[in-house]
Amino acid sequence: MAQQAPHTNRSPAPESGTLSRRDTEKNHWTPETVLSTLPSRPQTDSSSPLPFFHILERLKTTKREGWRRFSINHGESISDHMYRMSIITMLCPPSLSSRIDLNRCTLMALVHDMAEALVGDITPVDGVAKSEKCRRETETMDYLTKSLLGKVQGGEAGQRIRNIWQEYEDNETLEAKFVHDVDKMELLLQMMEYERAIEAVDLGEFEYVAGRIELPEVKAWSEELLNERTALWKSRDVVPTGLLPHDYRKPWVEIDKRKQQDEYYGHAKGAENGSAN
């Protein structure tokens, strides 16, 4: 039986959930950095998809790092996050679903964090520049879709996965923008659920991402969720971080952390005047 997540509201340790200086050196990391540590390396250039299937297990066992800074060490995995995202896409409101390829959105949700099987879940506070994070993930996706899937079914399946992942990264299509918003919505849901389950934990810093949601259909979901969160903390007679006017440039977000979040999520429209709208 899995160990229960600790109930704590202690400040995260300085090194908790972060990467070492060696890990964050630009141009140091390659997929080989992780592959060389595995007890059994996947066979490359195989006509069988089994080596690829095996490496995907790492998505089931690698935890989402942001929560670990709050001592939630037995929380969701990367695949947990992607699974719920894929289900959320299926509930896309008709006003949006009539304008997009919904099946492609579901596939995109299922593969968008696939590179984290080797890269790990890099967060805004880990000290890794977004350009470096993209480099690592691009090299990993090339390894997964070419070295492991390049000779499977003529390489077509691997190329399709690579194309869908790249579409998400480019974030130019309406499908990609929807899945990016769903990514943030899923994080907000998990934030709320941990706060509800672990009474002493205040995860208000993650509420920041609500201001980065672009599409009105997903904004409506996030606003409903934030109202739930307000009611939760009111029932406890506590005012937590984040429950200030819903302005993404909240004063409780430290300046350095705000800069990290801006780089990670992109500079929001209207940020110049303090508005995310």
WOBEL-V895337 format. One record per residue. NEAR is the number of other C-alpha atoms within 8 Angstrom. Layout:
# WOBEL-V895337
near:NEAR
near:NEAR
This chain:
# WOBEL-V895337
near:2
near:4
near:5
near:5
near:9
near:8
near:8
near:9
near:8
near:5
near:5
near:8
near:6
near:4
near:6
near:8
near:9
near:8
near:9
near:6
near:6
near:6
near:8
near:11
near:8
near:6
near:6
near:8
near:11
near:10
near:12
near:7
near:8
near:10
near:9
near:7
near:6
near:7
near:4
near:4
near:7
near:9
near:7
near:7
near:9
near:11
near:8
near:7
near:10
near:6
near:12
near:11
near:8
near:8
near:9
near:10
near:9
near:9
near:12
near:11
near:8
near:10
near:12
near:11
near:10
near:8
near:10
near:12
near:11
near:12
near:10
near:10
near:9
near:9
near:10
near:8
near:12
near:15
near:8
near:9
near:11
near:13
near:10
near:9
near:15
near:13
near:9
near:9
near:13
near:8
near:6
near:9
near:7
near:6
near:7
near:9
near:10
near:6
near:6
near:8
near:8
near:11
near:6
near:9
near:14
near:13
near:10
near:13
near:14
near:12
near:11
near:11
near:9
near:10
near:12
near:11
near:13
near:10
near:12
near:8
near:9
near:9
near:8
near:11
near:9
near:9
near:8
near:10
near:7
near:8
near:6
near:10
near:10
near:8
near:8
near:12
near:11
near:9
near:10
near:13
near:11
near:10
near:10
near:11
near:14
near:12
near:10
near:17
near:16
near:13
near:12
near:14
near:7
near:7
near:12
near:9
near:10
near:13
near:11
near:8
near:10
near:11
near:8
near:13
near:11
near:8
near:11
near:14
near:7
near:7
near:10
near:8
near:7
near:8
near:11
near:15
near:13
near:11
near:14
near:10
near:13
near:12
near:10
near:11
near:12
near:11
near:10
near:14
near:9
near:8
near:10
near:11
near:8
near:9
near:12
near:8
near:6
near:10
near:7
near:8
near:11
near:8
near:10
near:10
near:8
near:9
near:10
near:12
near:10
near:12
near:12
near:11
near:10
near:8
near:9
near:6
near:9
near:13
near:11
near:8
near:9
near:11
near:8
near:8
near:11
near:8
near:8
near:8
near:9
near:9
near:8
near:9
near:11
near:9
near:7
near:6
near:6
near:7
near:7
near:8
near:10
near:11
near:9
near:7
near:4
near:8
near:10
near:12
near:10
near:10
near:5
near:6
near:9
near:7
near:6
near:6
near:10
near:10
near:8
near:10
near:11
near:10
near:11
near:9
near:7
near:7
near:7
near:9
near:8
near:9
near:10
near:6
near:5
near:9
near:11
near:11
near:5
